[in-house]
Amino acid sequence: MDEFKIEREEDAFRTAVEEFVEFVFFTRDGVSLADQGYFERRLFDKLLVCEGERIEELLLAAR
């Protein structure tokens, strides 16, 4: 959770969350079933997955 708190303070992360929330509201005619916290957690999860995949690629390339 510490990493999540740190990420939430980053301007780039906050901007990405705002843009994603705006996109969801636009595509759903201003209706969303989730709050901003949900989108923050989802984007953070996706960042972790992308980091993990990249680390795996680098480890495989080093072999």
CHARMM-style PDB file with segment names, atoms N, HN, CA, C and O in Angstrom:
ATOM      1  N   MET     1       0.820  -1.199   0.000  1.00  0.00      PROA
ATOM      2  CA  MET     1       0.000   0.000   0.000  1.00  0.00      PROA
ATOM      3  C   MET     1       0.860   1.258   0.000  1.00  0.00      PROA
ATOM      4  O   MET     1       0.416   2.309  -0.461  1.00  0.00      PROA
ATOM      5  N   ASP     2       2.081   1.163   0.509  1.00  0.00      PROA
ATOM      6  HN  ASP     2       2.441   0.309   0.883  1.00  0.00      PROA
ATOM      7  CA  ASP     2       2.957   2.337   0.511  1.00  0.00      PROA
ATOM      8  C   ASP     2       3.253   2.797  -0.911  1.00  0.00      PROA
ATOM      9  O   ASP     2       3.260   3.993  -1.202  1.00  0.00      PROA
ATOM     10  N   GLU     3       3.497   1.827  -1.794  1.00  0.00      PROA
ATOM     11  HN  GLU     3       3.491   0.856  -1.558  1.00  0.00      PROA
ATOM     12  CA  GLU     3       3.780   2.183  -3.184  1.00  0.00      PROA
ATOM     13  C   GLU     3       2.571   2.844  -3.838  1.00  0.00      PROA
ATOM     14  O   GLU     3       2.718   3.772  -4.632  1.00  0.00      PROA
ATOM     15  N   PHE     4       1.391   2.367  -3.503  1.00  0.00      PROA
ATOM     16  HN  PHE     4       1.271   1.613  -2.858  1.00  0.00      PROA
ATOM     17  CA  PHE     4       0.165   2.957  -4.043  1.00  0.00      PROA
ATOM     18  C   PHE     4       0.014   4.402  -3.573  1.00  0.00      PROA
ATOM     19  O   PHE     4      -0.344   5.280  -4.358  1.00  0.00      PROA
ATOM     20  N   LYS     5       0.284   4.643  -2.307  1.00  0.00      PROA
ATOM     21  HN  LYS     5       0.574   3.930  -1.669  1.00  0.00      PROA
ATOM     22  CA  LYS     5       0.198   6.010  -1.768  1.00  0.00      PROA
ATOM     23  C   LYS     5       1.203   6.932  -2.457  1.00  0.00      PROA
ATOM     24  O   LYS     5       0.884   8.076  -2.780  1.00  0.00      PROA
ATOM     25  N   ILE     6       2.408   6.430  -2.677  1.00  0.00      PROA
ATOM     26  HN  ILE     6       2.667   5.500  -2.415  1.00  0.00      PROA
ATOM     27  CA  ILE     6       3.436   7.228  -3.352  1.00  0.00      PROA
ATOM     28  C   ILE     6       3.008   7.533  -4.784  1.00  0.00      PROA
ATOM     29  O   ILE     6       3.134   8.666  -5.248  1.00  0.00      PROA
ATOM     30  N   GLU     7       2.507   6.525  -5.476  1.00  0.00      PROA
ATOM     31  HN  GLU     7       2.406   5.604  -5.100  1.00  0.00      PROA
ATOM     32  CA  GLU     7       2.088   6.710  -6.876  1.00  0.00      PROA
ATOM     33  C   GLU     7       0.960   7.726  -6.978  1.00  0.00      PROA
ATOM     34  O   GLU     7       0.930   8.524  -7.916  1.00  0.00      PROA
ATOM     35  N   ARG     8       0.040   7.709  -6.036  1.00  0.00      PROA
ATOM     36  HN  ARG     8       0.064   7.061  -5.274  1.00  0.00      PROA
ATOM     37  CA  ARG     8      -1.094   8.642  -6.058  1.00  0.00      PROA
ATOM     38  C   ARG     8      -0.644  10.089  -5.954  1.00  0.00      PROA
ATOM     39  O   ARG     8      -1.382  10.993  -6.346  1.00  0.00      PROA
ATOM     40  N   GLU     9       0.553  10.324  -5.433  1.00  0.00      PROA
ATOM     41  HN  GLU     9       1.152   9.590  -5.115  1.00  0.00      PROA
ATOM     42  CA  GLU     9       1.070  11.681  -5.306  1.00  0.00      PROA
ATOM     43  C   GLU     9       1.749  12.180  -6.577  1.00  0.00      PROA
ATOM     44  O   GLU     9       2.023  13.374  -6.705  1.00  0.00      PROA
ATOM     45  N   GLU    10       2.020  11.284  -7.510  1.00  0.00      PROA
ATOM     46  HN  GLU    10       1.798  10.315  -7.406  1.00  0.00      PROA
ATOM     47  CA  GLU    10       2.691  11.653  -8.762  1.00  0.00      PROA
ATOM     48  C   GLU    10       1.725  12.355  -9.705  1.00  0.00      PROA
ATOM     49  O   GLU    10       0.602  11.900  -9.921  1.00  0.00      PROA
ATOM     50  N   ASP    11       2.183  13.474 -10.263  1.00  0.00      PROA
ATOM     51  HN  ASP    11       3.095  13.844 -10.088  1.00  0.00      PROA
ATOM     52  CA  ASP    11       1.352  14.239 -11.200  1.00  0.00      PROA
ATOM     53  C   ASP    11       0.923  13.401 -12.400  1.00  0.00      PROA
ATOM     54  O   ASP    11      -0.232  13.466 -12.822  1.00  0.00      PROA
ATOM     55  N   ALA    12       1.839  12.621 -12.946  1.00  0.00      PROA
ATOM     56  HN  ALA    12       2.777  12.568 -12.603  1.00  0.00      PROA
ATOM     57  CA  ALA    12       1.526  11.820 -14.132  1.00  0.00      PROA
ATOM     58  C   ALA    12       0.427  10.802 -13.821  1.00  0.00      PROA
ATOM     59  O   ALA    12      -0.452  10.563 -14.649  1.00  0.00      PROA
ATOM     60  N   PHE    13       0.475  10.208 -12.640  1.00  0.00      PROA
ATOM     61  HN  PHE    13       1.188  10.401 -11.967  1.00  0.00      PROA
ATOM     62  CA  PHE    13      -0.545   9.225 -12.264  1.00  0.00      PROA
ATOM     63  C   PHE    13      -1.889   9.904 -12.074  1.00  0.00      PROA
ATOM     64  O   PHE    13      -2.907   9.410 -12.558  1.00  0.00      PROA
ATOM     65  N   ARG    14      -1.905  11.029 -11.375  1.00  0.00      PROA
ATOM     66  HN  ARG    14      -1.078  11.431 -10.982  1.00  0.00      PROA
ATOM     67  CA  ARG    14      -3.168  11.744 -11.155  1.00  0.00      PROA
ATOM     68  C   ARG    14      -3.770  12.193 -12.482  1.00  0.00      PROA
ATOM     69  O   ARG    14      -4.983  12.118 -12.673  1.00  0.00      PROA
ATOM     70  N   THR    15      -2.935  12.654 -13.389  1.00  0.00      PROA
ATOM     71  HN  THR    15      -1.949  12.715 -13.234  1.00  0.00      PROA
ATOM     72  CA  THR    15      -3.418  13.070 -14.706  1.00  0.00      PROA
ATOM     73  C   THR    15      -4.005  11.884 -15.461  1.00  0.00      PROA
ATOM     74  O   THR    15      -5.060  12.003 -16.085  1.00  0.00      PROA
ATOM     75  N   ALA    16      -3.323  10.739 -15.406  1.00  0.00      PROA
ATOM     76  HN  ALA    16      -2.466  10.643 -14.900  1.00  0.00      PROA
ATOM     77  CA  ALA    16      -3.826   9.546 -16.097  1.00  0.00      PROA
ATOM     78  C   ALA    16      -5.176   9.120 -15.534  1.00  0.00      PROA
ATOM     79  O   ALA    16      -6.067   8.732 -16.290  1.00  0.00      PROA
ATOM     80  N   VAL    17      -5.333   9.186 -14.225  1.00  0.00      PROA
ATOM     81  HN  VAL    17      -4.609   9.501 -13.611  1.00  0.00      PROA
ATOM     82  CA  VAL    17      -6.606   8.816 -13.602  1.00  0.00      PROA
ATOM     83  C   VAL    17      -7.693   9.783 -14.045  1.00  0.00      PROA
ATOM     84  O   VAL    17      -8.787   9.354 -14.412  1.00  0.00      PROA
ATOM     85  N   GLU    18      -7.412  11.068 -14.017  1.00  0.00      PROA
ATOM     86  HN  GLU    18      -6.523  11.417 -13.719  1.00  0.00      PROA
ATOM     87  CA  GLU    18      -8.406  12.068 -14.424  1.00  0.00      PROA
ATOM     88  C   GLU    18      -8.831  11.861 -15.871  1.00  0.00      PROA
ATOM     89  O   GLU    18     -10.019  11.917 -16.188  1.00  0.00      PROA
ATOM     90  N   GLU    19      -7.859  11.621 -16.747  1.00  0.00      PROA
ATOM     91  HN  GLU    19      -6.894  11.576 -16.489  1.00  0.00      PROA
ATOM     92  CA  GLU    19      -8.175  11.415 -18.157  1.00  0.00      PROA
ATOM     93  C   GLU    19      -9.003  10.148 -18.362  1.00  0.00      PROA
ATOM     94  O   GLU    19      -9.922  10.132 -19.182  1.00  0.00      PROA
ATOM     95  N   PHE    20      -8.682   9.092 -17.623  1.00  0.00      PROA
ATOM     96  HN  PHE    20      -7.936   9.105 -16.958  1.00  0.00      PROA
ATOM     97  CA  PHE    20      -9.432   7.848 -17.757  1.00  0.00      PROA
ATOM     98  C   PHE    20     -10.856   8.003 -17.241  1.00  0.00      PROA
ATOM     99  O   PHE    20     -11.797   7.501 -17.856  1.00  0.00      PROA
ATOM    100  N   VAL    21     -11.020   8.696 -16.114  1.00  0.00      PROA
ATOM    101  HN  VAL    21     -10.256   9.104 -15.614  1.00  0.00      PROA
ATOM    102  CA  VAL    21     -12.356   8.937 -15.570  1.00  0.00      PROA
ATOM    103  C   VAL    21     -13.179   9.762 -16.560  1.00  0.00      PROA
ATOM    104  O   VAL    21     -14.348   9.457 -16.799  1.00  0.00      PROA
ATOM    105  N   GLU    22     -12.580  10.801 -17.134  1.00  0.00      PROA
ATOM    106  HN  GLU    22     -11.631  11.049 -16.940  1.00  0.00      PROA
ATOM    107  CA  GLU    22     -13.276  11.611 -18.131  1.00  0.00      PROA
ATOM    108  C   GLU    22     -13.679  10.764 -19.332  1.00  0.00      PROA
ATOM    109  O   GLU    22     -14.785  10.912 -19.851  1.00  0.00      PROA
ATOM    110  N   PHE    23     -12.790   9.879 -19.775  1.00  0.00      PROA
ATOM    111  HN  PHE    23     -11.891   9.759 -19.352  1.00  0.00      PROA
ATOM    112  CA  PHE    23     -13.088   9.014 -20.908  1.00  0.00      PROA
ATOM    113  C   PHE    23     -14.270   8.100 -20.601  1.00  0.00      PROA
ATOM    114  O   PHE    23     -15.167   7.939 -21.428  1.00  0.00      PROA
ATOM    115  N   VAL    24     -14.270   7.502 -19.412  1.00  0.00      PROA
ATOM    116  HN  VAL    24     -13.541   7.633 -18.739  1.00  0.00      PROA
ATOM    117  CA  VAL    24     -15.361   6.597 -19.029  1.00  0.00      PROA
ATOM    118  C   VAL    24     -16.682   7.366 -18.961  1.00  0.00      PROA
ATOM    119  O   VAL    24     -17.705   6.885 -19.448  1.00  0.00      PROA
ATOM    120  N   PHE    25     -16.661   8.548 -18.363  1.00  0.00      PROA
ATOM    121  HN  PHE    25     -15.830   8.938 -17.967  1.00  0.00      PROA
ATOM    122  CA  PHE    25     -17.889   9.347 -18.294  1.00  0.00      PROA
ATOM    123  C   PHE    25     -18.375   9.709 -19.693  1.00  0.00      PROA
ATOM    124  O   PHE    25     -19.577   9.693 -19.956  1.00  0.00      PROA
ATOM    125  N   PHE    26     -17.446  10.036 -20.592  1.00  0.00      PROA
ATOM    126  HN  PHE    26     -16.469  10.050 -20.378  1.00  0.00      PROA
ATOM    127  CA  PHE    26     -17.814  10.394 -21.955  1.00  0.00      PROA
ATOM    128  C   PHE    26     -18.436   9.207 -22.681  1.00  0.00      PROA
ATOM    129  O   PHE    26     -19.474   9.342 -23.328  1.00  0.00      PROA
ATOM    130  N   THR    27     -17.794   8.038 -22.570  1.00  0.00      PROA
ATOM    131  HN  THR    27     -16.950   7.928 -22.044  1.00  0.00      PROA
ATOM    132  CA  THR    27     -18.286   6.870 -23.301  1.00  0.00      PROA
ATOM    133  C   THR    27     -19.561   6.293 -22.702  1.00  0.00      PROA
ATOM    134  O   THR    27     -20.264   5.534 -23.370  1.00  0.00      PROA
ATOM    135  N   ARG    28     -19.867   6.632 -21.473  1.00  0.00      PROA
ATOM    136  HN  ARG    28     -19.296   7.248 -20.931  1.00  0.00      PROA
ATOM    137  CA  ARG    28     -21.083   6.121 -20.829  1.00  0.00      PROA
ATOM    138  C   ARG    28     -22.098   7.237 -20.598  1.00  0.00      PROA
ATOM    139  O   ARG    28     -22.924   7.146 -19.690  1.00  0.00      PROA
ATOM    140  N   ASP    29     -22.041   8.268 -21.398  1.00  0.00      PROA
ATOM    141  HN  ASP    29     -21.370   8.342 -22.136  1.00  0.00      PROA
ATOM    142  CA  ASP    29     -22.982   9.385 -21.309  1.00  0.00      PROA
ATOM    143  C   ASP    29     -23.034   9.993 -19.907  1.00  0.00      PROA
ATOM    144  O   ASP    29     -24.107  10.306 -19.392  1.00  0.00      PROA
ATOM    145  N   GLY    30     -21.857  10.153 -19.299  1.00  0.00      PROA
ATOM    146  HN  GLY    30     -20.985   9.898 -19.717  1.00  0.00      PROA
ATOM    147  CA  GLY    30     -21.783  10.799 -17.999  1.00  0.00      PROA
ATOM    148  C   GLY    30     -22.136   9.911 -16.824  1.00  0.00      PROA
ATOM    149  O   GLY    30     -22.290  10.400 -15.705  1.00  0.00      PROA
ATOM    150  N   VAL    31     -22.266   8.619 -17.057  1.00  0.00      PROA
ATOM    151  HN  VAL    31     -22.141   8.222 -17.966  1.00  0.00      PROA
ATOM    152  CA  VAL    31     -22.636   7.695 -15.978  1.00  0.00      PROA
ATOM    153  C   VAL    31     -21.478   6.728 -15.730  1.00  0.00      PROA
ATOM    154  O   VAL    31     -20.928   6.151 -16.667  1.00  0.00      PROA
ATOM    155  N   SER    32     -21.124   6.562 -14.480  1.00  0.00      PROA
ATOM    156  HN  SER    32     -21.572   7.031 -13.719  1.00  0.00      PROA
ATOM    157  CA  SER    32     -20.119   5.581 -14.114  1.00  0.00      PROA
ATOM    158  C   SER    32     -20.576   4.885 -12.842  1.00  0.00      PROA
ATOM    159  O   SER    32     -21.121   5.517 -11.938  1.00  0.00      PROA
ATOM    160  N   LEU    33     -20.352   3.597 -12.782  1.00  0.00      PROA
ATOM    161  HN  LEU    33     -19.909   3.084 -13.517  1.00  0.00      PROA
ATOM    162  CA  LEU    33     -20.751   2.837 -11.609  1.00  0.00      PROA
ATOM    163  C   LEU    33     -19.640   2.776 -10.563  1.00  0.00      PROA
ATOM    164  O   LEU    33     -19.828   2.180  -9.503  1.00  0.00      PROA
ATOM    165  N   ALA    34     -18.499   3.376 -10.839  1.00  0.00      PROA
ATOM    166  HN  ALA    34     -18.346   3.860 -11.701  1.00  0.00      PROA
ATOM    167  CA  ALA    34     -17.360   3.327  -9.929  1.00  0.00      PROA
ATOM    168  C   ALA    34     -16.904   4.737  -9.579  1.00  0.00      PROA
ATOM    169  O   ALA    34     -17.146   5.690 -10.319  1.00  0.00      PROA
ATOM    170  N   ASP    35     -16.244   4.844  -8.439  1.00  0.00      PROA
ATOM    171  HN  ASP    35     -16.048   4.070  -7.838  1.00  0.00      PROA
ATOM    172  CA  ASP    35     -15.704   6.141  -8.035  1.00  0.00      PROA
ATOM    173  C   ASP    35     -14.247   6.264  -8.480  1.00  0.00      PROA
ATOM    174  O   ASP    35     -13.678   5.325  -9.037  1.00  0.00      PROA
ATOM    175  N   GLN    36     -13.663   7.405  -8.235  1.00  0.00      PROA
ATOM    176  HN  GLN    36     -14.125   8.168  -7.783  1.00  0.00      PROA
ATOM    177  CA  GLN    36     -12.295   7.655  -8.689  1.00  0.00      PROA
ATOM    178  C   GLN    36     -11.308   6.697  -8.026  1.00  0.00      PROA
ATOM    179  O   GLN    36     -10.329   6.298  -8.656  1.00  0.00      PROA
ATOM    180  N   GLY    37     -11.541   6.324  -6.784  1.00  0.00      PROA
ATOM    181  HN  GLY    37     -12.336   6.649  -6.271  1.00  0.00      PROA
ATOM    182  CA  GLY    37     -10.654   5.391  -6.102  1.00  0.00      PROA
ATOM    183  C   GLY    37     -10.545   4.062  -6.827  1.00  0.00      PROA
ATOM    184  O   GLY    37      -9.477   3.450  -6.867  1.00  0.00      PROA
ATOM    185  N   TYR    38     -11.654   3.621  -7.397  1.00  0.00      PROA
ATOM    186  HN  TYR    38     -12.521   4.117  -7.364  1.00  0.00      PROA
ATOM    187  CA  TYR    38     -11.640   2.379  -8.165  1.00  0.00      PROA
ATOM    188  C   TYR    38     -10.690   2.504  -9.350  1.00  0.00      PROA
ATOM    189  O   TYR    38      -9.883   1.610  -9.603  1.00  0.00      PROA
ATOM    190  N   PHE    39     -10.788   3.611 -10.073  1.00  0.00      PROA
ATOM    191  HN  PHE    39     -11.443   4.338  -9.868  1.00  0.00      PROA
ATOM    192  CA  PHE    39      -9.932   3.810 -11.242  1.00  0.00      PROA
ATOM    193  C   PHE    39      -8.468   3.940 -10.843  1.00  0.00      PROA
ATOM    194  O   PHE    39      -7.584   3.473 -11.562  1.00  0.00      PROA
ATOM    195  N   GLU    40      -8.206   4.573  -9.701  1.00  0.00      PROA
ATOM    196  HN  GLU    40      -8.923   4.952  -9.117  1.00  0.00      PROA
ATOM    197  CA  GLU    40      -6.829   4.664  -9.219  1.00  0.00      PROA
ATOM    198  C   GLU    40      -6.263   3.266  -8.972  1.00  0.00      PROA
ATOM    199  O   GLU    40      -5.148   2.964  -9.398  1.00  0.00      PROA
ATOM    200  N   ARG    41      -7.012   2.427  -8.299  1.00  0.00      PROA
ATOM    201  HN  ARG    41      -7.918   2.672  -7.953  1.00  0.00      PROA
ATOM    202  CA  ARG    41      -6.536   1.069  -8.007  1.00  0.00      PROA
ATOM    203  C   ARG    41      -6.342   0.258  -9.284  1.00  0.00      PROA
ATOM    204  O   ARG    41      -5.353  -0.464  -9.415  1.00  0.00      PROA
ATOM    205  N   ARG    42      -7.279   0.371 -10.226  1.00  0.00      PROA
ATOM    206  HN  ARG    42      -8.083   0.957 -10.120  1.00  0.00      PROA
ATOM    207  CA  ARG    42      -7.163  -0.379 -11.485  1.00  0.00      PROA
ATOM    208  C   ARG    42      -5.933   0.046 -12.278  1.00  0.00      PROA
ATOM    209  O   ARG    42      -5.203  -0.800 -12.796  1.00  0.00      PROA
ATOM    210  N   LEU    43      -5.701   1.358 -12.376  1.00  0.00      PROA
ATOM    211  HN  LEU    43      -6.294   2.045 -11.956  1.00  0.00      PROA
ATOM    212  CA  LEU    43      -4.535   1.817 -13.116  1.00  0.00      PROA
ATOM    213  C   LEU    43      -3.245   1.413 -12.417  1.00  0.00      PROA
ATOM    214  O   LEU    43      -2.264   1.074 -13.079  1.00  0.00      PROA
ATOM    215  N   PHE    44      -3.233   1.444 -11.080  1.00  0.00      PROA
ATOM    216  HN  PHE    44      -4.030   1.719 -10.542  1.00  0.00      PROA
ATOM    217  CA  PHE    44      -2.053   1.022 -10.343  1.00  0.00      PROA
ATOM    218  C   PHE    44      -1.800  -0.469 -10.573  1.00  0.00      PROA
ATOM    219  O   PHE    44      -0.655  -0.878 -10.767  1.00  0.00      PROA
ATOM    220  N   ASP    45      -2.855  -1.281 -10.554  1.00  0.00      PROA
ATOM    221  HN  ASP    45      -3.785  -0.949 -10.397  1.00  0.00      PROA
ATOM    222  CA  ASP    45      -2.711  -2.708 -10.837  1.00  0.00      PROA
ATOM    223  C   ASP    45      -2.107  -2.932 -12.217  1.00  0.00      PROA
ATOM    224  O   ASP    45      -1.223  -3.771 -12.389  1.00  0.00      PROA
ATOM    225  N   LYS    46      -2.585  -2.183 -13.189  1.00  0.00      PROA
ATOM    226  HN  LYS    46      -3.303  -1.501 -13.050  1.00  0.00      PROA
ATOM    227  CA  LYS    46      -2.071  -2.327 -14.551  1.00  0.00      PROA
ATOM    228  C   LYS    46      -0.602  -1.920 -14.635  1.00  0.00      PROA
ATOM    229  O   LYS    46       0.173  -2.543 -15.360  1.00  0.00      PROA
ATOM    230  N   LEU    47      -0.216  -0.874 -13.894  1.00  0.00      PROA
ATOM    231  HN  LEU    47      -0.846  -0.368 -13.305  1.00  0.00      PROA
ATOM    232  CA  LEU    47       1.193  -0.488 -13.856  1.00  0.00      PROA
ATOM    233  C   LEU    47       2.053  -1.617 -13.310  1.00  0.00      PROA
ATOM    234  O   LEU    47       3.130  -1.891 -13.839  1.00  0.00      PROA
ATOM    235  N   LEU    48       1.586  -2.271 -12.258  1.00  0.00      PROA
ATOM    236  HN  LEU    48       0.711  -2.048 -11.828  1.00  0.00      PROA
ATOM    237  CA  LEU    48       2.341  -3.377 -11.671  1.00  0.00      PROA
ATOM    238  C   LEU    48       2.483  -4.528 -12.657  1.00  0.00      PROA
ATOM    239  O   LEU    48       3.551  -5.133 -12.754  1.00  0.00      PROA
ATOM    240  N   VAL    49       1.422  -4.833 -13.383  1.00  0.00      PROA
ATOM    241  HN  VAL    49       0.554  -4.342 -13.303  1.00  0.00      PROA
ATOM    242  CA  VAL    49       1.480  -5.898 -14.378  1.00  0.00      PROA
ATOM    243  C   VAL    49       2.487  -5.545 -15.469  1.00  0.00      PROA
ATOM    244  O   VAL    49       3.298  -6.384 -15.861  1.00  0.00      PROA
ATOM    245  N   CYS    50       2.437  -4.319 -15.954  1.00  0.00      PROA
ATOM    246  HN  CYS    50       1.778  -3.638 -15.635  1.00  0.00      PROA
ATOM    247  CA  CYS    50       3.367  -3.893 -17.010  1.00  0.00      PROA
ATOM    248  C   CYS    50       4.811  -3.939 -16.522  1.00  0.00      PROA
ATOM    249  O   CYS    50       5.702  -4.364 -17.257  1.00  0.00      PROA
ATOM    250  N   GLU    51       5.047  -3.503 -15.284  1.00  0.00      PROA
ATOM    251  HN  GLU    51       4.323  -3.157 -14.686  1.00  0.00      PROA
ATOM    252  CA  GLU    51       6.399  -3.567 -14.723  1.00  0.00      PROA
ATOM    253  C   GLU    51       6.870  -5.005 -14.627  1.00  0.00      PROA
ATOM    254  O   GLU    51       8.009  -5.316 -14.974  1.00  0.00      PROA
ATOM    255  N   GLY    52       5.994  -5.882 -14.156  1.00  0.00      PROA
ATOM    256  HN  GLY    52       5.069  -5.629 -13.874  1.00  0.00      PROA
ATOM    257  CA  GLY    52       6.362  -7.291 -14.036  1.00  0.00      PROA
ATOM    258  C   GLY    52       6.697  -7.911 -15.376  1.00  0.00      PROA
ATOM    259  O   GLY    52       7.661  -8.669 -15.490  1.00  0.00      PROA
ATOM    260  N   GLU    53       5.910  -7.595 -16.392  1.00  0.00      PROA
ATOM    261  HN  GLU    53       5.128  -6.979 -16.299  1.00  0.00      PROA
ATOM    262  CA  GLU    53       6.176  -8.124 -17.733  1.00  0.00      PROA
ATOM    263  C   GLU    53       7.502  -7.601 -18.264  1.00  0.00      PROA
ATOM    264  O   GLU    53       8.265  -8.345 -18.881  1.00  0.00      PROA
ATOM    265  N   ARG    54       7.774  -6.344 -18.031  1.00  0.00      PROA
ATOM    266  HN  ARG    54       7.155  -5.739 -17.530  1.00  0.00      PROA
ATOM    267  CA  ARG    54       9.034  -5.752 -18.507  1.00  0.00      PROA
ATOM    268  C   ARG    54      10.227  -6.373 -17.790  1.00  0.00      PROA
ATOM    269  O   ARG    54      11.245  -6.656 -18.421  1.00  0.00      PROA
ATOM    270  N   ILE    55      10.117  -6.587 -16.494  1.00  0.00      PROA
ATOM    271  HN  ILE    55       9.290  -6.357 -15.981  1.00  0.00      PROA
ATOM    272  CA  ILE    55      11.200  -7.229 -15.741  1.00  0.00      PROA
ATOM    273  C   ILE    55      11.443  -8.630 -16.273  1.00  0.00      PROA
ATOM    274  O   ILE    55      12.590  -9.046 -16.436  1.00  0.00      PROA
ATOM    275  N   GLU    56      10.368  -9.359 -16.543  1.00  0.00      PROA
ATOM    276  HN  GLU    56       9.436  -9.021 -16.410  1.00  0.00      PROA
ATOM    277  CA  GLU    56      10.508 -10.707 -17.094  1.00  0.00      PROA
ATOM    278  C   GLU    56      11.205 -10.678 -18.450  1.00  0.00      PROA
ATOM    279  O   GLU    56      12.061 -11.518 -18.725  1.00  0.00      PROA
ATOM    280  N   GLU    57      10.844  -9.714 -19.300  1.00  0.00      PROA
ATOM    281  HN  GLU    57      10.148  -9.031 -19.077  1.00  0.00      PROA
ATOM    282  CA  GLU    57      11.495  -9.579 -20.612  1.00  0.00      PROA
ATOM    283  C   GLU    57      12.986  -9.313 -20.452  1.00  0.00      PROA
ATOM    284  O   GLU    57      13.805  -9.897 -21.162  1.00  0.00      PROA
ATOM    285  N   LEU    58      13.338  -8.431 -19.517  1.00  0.00      PROA
ATOM    286  HN  LEU    58      12.672  -7.958 -18.940  1.00  0.00      PROA
ATOM    287  CA  LEU    58      14.760  -8.116 -19.304  1.00  0.00      PROA
ATOM    288  C   LEU    58      15.520  -9.317 -18.771  1.00  0.00      PROA
ATOM    289  O   LEU    58      16.658  -9.554 -19.175  1.00  0.00      PROA
ATOM    290  N   LEU    59      14.910 -10.079 -17.871  1.00  0.00      PROA
ATOM    291  HN  LEU    59      13.985  -9.886 -17.543  1.00  0.00      PROA
ATOM    292  CA  LEU    59      15.568 -11.281 -17.352  1.00  0.00      PROA
ATOM    293  C   LEU    59      15.769 -12.318 -18.438  1.00  0.00      PROA
ATOM    294  O   LEU    59      16.820 -12.956 -18.499  1.00  0.00      PROA
ATOM    295  N   LEU    60      14.784 -12.493 -19.288  1.00  0.00      PROA
ATOM    296  HN  LEU    60      13.931 -11.975 -19.238  1.00  0.00      PROA
ATOM    297  CA  LEU    60      14.913 -13.449 -20.391  1.00  0.00      PROA
ATOM    298  C   LEU    60      15.979 -13.002 -21.392  1.00  0.00      PROA
ATOM    299  O   LEU    60      16.709 -13.831 -21.936  1.00  0.00      PROA
ATOM    300  N   ALA    61      16.068 -11.710 -21.630  1.00  0.00      PROA
ATOM    301  HN  ALA    61      15.476 -11.037 -21.188  1.00  0.00      PROA
ATOM    302  CA  ALA    61      17.059 -11.189 -22.576  1.00  0.00      PROA
ATOM    303  C   ALA    61      18.470 -11.333 -22.027  1.00  0.00      PROA
ATOM    304  O   ALA    61      19.426 -11.452 -22.793  1.00  0.00      PROA
ATOM    305  N   ALA    62      18.605 -11.322 -20.711  1.00  0.00      PROA
ATOM    306  HN  ALA    62      17.829 -11.224 -20.089  1.00  0.00      PROA
ATOM    307  CA  ALA    62      19.934 -11.432 -20.093  1.00  0.00      PROA
ATOM    308  C   ALA    62      20.462 -12.863 -20.094  1.00  0.00      PROA
ATOM    309  O   ALA    62      21.650 -13.081 -19.856  1.00  0.00      PROA
ATOM    310  N   ARG    63      19.605 -13.830 -20.355  1.00  0.00      PROA
ATOM    311  HN  ARG    63      18.640 -13.653 -20.548  1.00  0.00      PROA
ATOM    312  CA  ARG    63      20.033 -15.258 -20.333  1.00  0.00      PROA
ATOM    313  C   ARG    63      20.756 -15.636 -21.577  1.00  0.00      PROA
ATOM    314  OT1 ARG    63      21.179 -16.784 -21.720  1.00  0.00      PROA
TER     315      ARG     63
END
